[in-house]
Amino acid sequence: MRMGPTDAECTIACVDTHGTTFVLVAGRDVYTLSDQQLPRKFAGQRVRVTGTVETSKGGKIFHLNSIVRAK
């Protein structure tokens, strides 16, 4: 279901409407982002991130140090 005209608008609408979270997809790995405000302005874009990964029974959590748009 498409919820907006652009990838960014669709992603943000899905998070806001359905109470989902922003995630980072790297190949086949999916990481829940610890900070849910910082990635909002990068929704639907390719990014470069730095941080640490925490693995728990609930999945993989990526603790963001920085996020920038990929070139």
N, C-alpha and C positions, 0 to 999 in steps of 0.2 A: 504494500500500500504506500503510495507516494503522498507525503504530507506537505510538500512545498515545491516550488518551481526549481530550486537549486539543491544540490547535495547538502550544502550548509544549512539552508532553511529546513529541509526535510529532517536532517539529523536533530537540530534544535527542537523542532516541533515534536518529534518522537520522544525526546528526553523529557520535555515539559509536559506533554499530554499523557504519556504512558508511565511516567515515573521511572524511566530507565536511566542508565548511567552512561557517561562517556567512557569509551574503551579505546585502547590502542591495539591495532591489529598489525602484527609483524609476521608475515608468511602465514603459517598455520596457527601461530600462537596468538591468543587474545588475553590482554591484560586489563583489568579494571584499573582506572586511574584514581589515585588517592585524592587528588584535588579535582573537584568537579566544576570549579569556576574558571580556572585558568584555561582549560581546553575549549571552552565555549566559543571564543573568537577564532579558533582554528578548526571548527567543525567542518567535516567534509573535505579537508585539505590533507595533502601529504606534508608531514612534519618531521623534524629531527628533535629527538628528546634526549635528555640526560636524566639519570636518576638511578634508583635501586629497585630491585625486584624482591618481593616477599612472597614466598609460596606457602600456602596454608591449605587446609582441607576444603576451604571455600573457593579456591582458585588462586590465580596469580594476581598480585596487586603491584602496580608500578607506582612508586613514590617519585613524583616529578621534582627535579631540581630546576630544569628549564625546558622550554618548548619554543621552537621557531619554525617558521614555514620553510620547507625543503625547497632547494633551488632546482 
